[in-house]
Amino acid sequence: MVFSSTIDKVDWNTRLVTGDAVAEITRLKAEDGGPLGIGGATLAGAAMRAGLIDEYALATYPVLVGGGTPFFTALDSWVNLDMVETRTFPGGVVLTRYETRR
C-alpha cells in the first residue's frame, strides 16, 4: 500500500491511497489480517500521534550523519515502550523491537 498525494499509479500488489492516511490505517487495523508495516518519517509520525502503532522495529546502523528528516517527530505526550527483542547482525547493524505499553 502506498500513501501519496503526488503519484497516480502503482503496480504489482500495491494499492494507492490518496486520502486520509490515518483513517485508512485505522480501517486496516480493524480488519482481520496480519501485521501492517509503516515506513517513512511522515507517515509513521502521523500514525504515532494517532496512537496506531503497536510495535516499533528499529534498525540502527553504525553510521553517523549530520542531517535529514527526524523519524520521531514532536509528540503531544511520551510513548512508553517495552523492549521485546534485540539482534545484532554482521557489520554492526542492531535490530531492536519494542511493543507500545498501553
C-alpha positions, 0 to 999 in steps of 0.5 A: 500500500502506498500513501501519496498525494503526488503519484497516480499509479502503482503496480504489482500488489500495491494499492494507492491511497490518496486520502486520509492516511490515518483513517485508512490505517485505522480501517486496516487495523480493524480488519482481520489480517496480519501485521501492517508495516509503516515506513517513512518519517511522515507517515509513521509520525502521523500514525504515532500521534494517532496512537496506531502503532503497536510495535516499533522495529528499529534498525540502527546502523553504525553510521553517523550523519549530520542531517535529514528528516527526524523519524520521531517527530514532536509528540503531544505526550511520551510513548512508553515502550517495552523492549521485546527483542534485540539482534545484532547482525554482521557489520554492526547493524542492531535490530531492536523491537519494542511493543507500545505499553498501553 
